[in-house]
């Protein structure tokens, strides 16, 4: 399996169900990720198809 896609959030459920990864492997991988909570940046984006700006929803 391609290591880049092993823990792809879109594929995790499928990989768990097929046995390609285990719950333990997933937990270890997630626990090893750095905490980046202090590095986020809020951005404002126009969404003309939705008929409003993202700022309108806040």
Residue frames relative to the residue before (quaternion, step in Angstrom):
aa qw qx qy qz dx dy dz
X 1.0000 0.0000 0.0000 0.0000 0.00 0.00 0.00
X 0.5340 -0.6171 0.4800 0.3221 3.55 -1.09 0.78
X 0.4372 -0.7277 0.4671 0.2471 3.59 -0.61 1.16
X 0.6033 0.5719 -0.3595 0.4240 3.62 1.09 -0.60
X 0.7595 0.3675 -0.1919 0.5013 3.58 1.11 -0.67
X 0.3994 0.7499 -0.4570 0.2633 3.57 1.27 -0.10
X 0.8032 0.1844 -0.0834 0.5603 3.58 0.96 -0.88
X 0.2187 0.7687 -0.5546 0.2318 3.57 1.12 0.69
X 0.5079 -0.6912 0.4217 0.2941 3.58 -0.66 1.11
X 0.6480 0.5238 -0.3211 0.4501 3.60 1.11 -0.60
X 0.7575 0.3918 -0.1904 0.4862 3.59 1.21 -0.47
X 0.4297 0.7447 -0.4439 0.2526 3.59 1.23 -0.29
X 0.6598 0.5088 -0.3265 0.4463 3.60 0.80 -0.94
X 0.6663 0.5031 -0.3001 0.4615 3.58 0.90 -0.91
X 0.6699 0.4983 -0.3000 0.4614 3.59 0.96 -0.86
X 0.6295 0.5178 -0.3324 0.4744 3.59 1.06 -0.70
X 0.6813 0.4992 -0.2905 0.4497 3.58 0.89 -0.96
X 0.7169 0.4381 -0.2564 0.4778 3.60 1.03 -0.74
X 0.5049 -0.6687 0.4122 0.3577 3.58 1.27 -0.24
X 0.3963 0.7261 -0.4759 0.2988 3.60 1.25 0.18
X 0.7623 0.0828 -0.0688 0.6383 3.55 1.21 -0.60
X 0.3539 -0.7167 0.5568 0.2259 3.55 -1.24 0.44
X 0.6564 -0.4847 0.3942 0.4227 3.55 -1.29 0.31
X 0.6399 0.5382 -0.3175 0.4473 3.57 1.02 -0.83
X 0.6397 0.5152 -0.3183 0.4734 3.60 0.98 -0.85
X 0.6529 0.5168 -0.3052 0.4620 3.56 0.94 -0.93
X 0.6604 0.5083 -0.3098 0.4578 3.60 0.87 -0.93
X 0.6609 0.5062 -0.3095 0.4595 3.60 0.90 -0.90
X 0.6588 0.5088 -0.3075 0.4611 3.57 0.97 -0.85
X 0.6805 0.4827 -0.2905 0.4686 3.59 0.90 -0.91
X 0.6513 0.5169 -0.3132 0.4588 3.59 1.01 -0.79
X 0.6716 0.5108 -0.2928 0.4497 3.60 1.13 -0.60
X 0.5292 0.6334 -0.4163 0.3814 3.60 1.23 -0.28
X 0.4829 -0.6637 0.4792 0.3109 3.59 -1.01 0.73
X 0.4611 -0.6445 0.5317 0.2988 3.56 -1.21 0.53
X 0.0530 -0.8279 0.5580 -0.0203 3.59 -0.46 1.21
X 0.2620 0.8157 -0.4853 0.1747 3.57 1.24 0.35
X 0.7019 0.4626 -0.2762 0.4658 3.60 1.04 -0.66
X 0.6575 0.5249 -0.3075 0.4447 3.61 1.25 0.00
X 0.4463 0.7033 -0.4611 0.3058 3.60 1.21 0.16
X 0.1487 -0.7592 0.6273 0.0894 3.53 -1.27 0.45
X 0.3309 -0.7335 0.5582 0.2022 3.58 -0.84 0.95
X 0.0707 -0.7916 0.6065 0.0229 3.55 -0.93 0.91
X 0.3214 -0.7165 0.5861 0.1996 3.53 -1.20 0.58
X 0.0255 -0.8143 0.5787 -0.0374 3.56 -0.80 1.04
X 0.3672 -0.7017 0.5625 0.2377 3.56 -0.93 0.90
X 0.0806 -0.7803 0.6196 0.0268 3.54 -1.03 0.85
X 0.1355 -0.8553 0.4944 0.0756 3.56 0.44 1.22
X 0.6115 0.5467 -0.3687 0.4373 3.63 1.02 -0.58
X 0.6787 0.4727 -0.2836 0.4852 3.57 1.06 -0.75
X 0.4661 -0.7150 0.4147 0.3156 3.58 1.28 -0.22
X 0.7757 0.2210 -0.1636 0.5680 3.58 1.21 0.29
X 0.5279 -0.6001 0.4921 0.3450 3.53 -1.31 0.24
X 0.6029 -0.5554 0.4198 0.3896 3.58 -1.19 0.49
X 0.5811 0.5889 -0.3666 0.4255 3.60 1.16 -0.56
X 0.6024 0.5892 -0.3541 0.4057 3.62 1.10 -0.67
X 0.6711 0.5281 -0.2946 0.4290 3.57 1.12 -0.65
X 0.6250 0.5778 -0.3392 0.4006 3.59 1.18 -0.39
